[in-house]
């Protein structure tokens, strides 16, 4: 039986282009699979891979001896699409990167273009973006925690987290008119101001959210099944995390207190009082704890942003490159012509190159833009944290049991939408 399974796996790997297979390292893996070792494909259609991720596992019994992640099944081509679009036209595509946190994707991209333009938002515009980013962080972490808990057998946690996430979606819908792909941000500001009474709605959510987090901690922190499936598994040392360029909770779970909001503050984050949670061991349990504590810190930031929300404009003042208010467009021919020129030709970006990285739920989401001037970028490169975080799998998985792969992948909390950008 074992010989037949090995033969079937080998035949499966032989299907396709030989050159591409060799580049992926598959041929070496097949040659090494001798004796009692077995090649097994995990994914891309597998609930534990949280998307179209394929991992080619070499097993000695149930122990992993080699692991090769195979990505690229989505073939999105977002970077090349961006090089053929005006800056504002690309915003809806950023929704589809980490599609669990579209608001924060919008903000990170807009901040990169605004850095190229030399723009800085007024205080109210920055505060609104902070509210958007922290709501997105909590929403993304809730789904990650719920899915991770369900991967390890804790079904009730999933129901708790999705109930709270639904409340956040109601807030997002009130603000943007959409629940999932929001496209709320614009280069230089937002499409609209906060609706009346929105701050009170956010505070009401925060007040109800923290007791739910206490309930989730009771369900998981001392749960013997969850602890056995997460403690001392998938350990990533500080040195490994730094070497592989991990960011976000996966880096902080290994004890590295690095957060872009603190290290390179943007949107006036230096004015907010919040801590950087970090683990000590770097295992799956530490990564779970880090995300749970981060959600509490995000709730703290939300409260500060709402209570200290300044008055004033929400968008930059640039008469040549920012769309005029709609009420003026409807009344004056000059404003109508101005809007027509910006919509058809795009903003007039100067030549130059910039990089901007923001602290997204999955880690540092960065945009490199090279401009030759005009309304379309000459080159655009996306630093997707999920793609970088998955690079450690070949070193992390060997030595673990096959059943541990489910827990390790859940603890890394990746999204293939930004990985296969």
Secondary structure, 3 states (H helix, E strand, C coil): CHHHHHHHHHHHHHCCCHHHHHHCCHHHHHHHCCCCEEEEEECCCCHHHCCCCEEEEEEECCEEEEEEEECCCCCCCHHHHHCCCECHHHHHHHHCCCCCCHHHHHHHHHHHHHHHHCCCCCHHHHHHHHHHHHHHHHHHHHHHHHHHHHHCCCHHHHHHHHHHHHHHHHHHHHHHCCCCCCCCEECCEECCCCCCCHHHHHHHHHHHHHHHHHHHHHHHCCCHHHHHHHCCCCCCCHHHHHHCCCCCHHHHCCCCCCCHHHHCCCCCHHHCCCCCCCCCCCCHHHHHHHHHHHHHHHHHHHHHHHHCCCCCCCCCCCCCCCCCCHHHHCCCHHHHHHHHHHHHHCCCEEEEEEEEEEEECCEEEEEEEEEEEECECCEEEEECHHHHHHCCHHHHCCCCECCHHHHHHHHHCCCHHHHCC
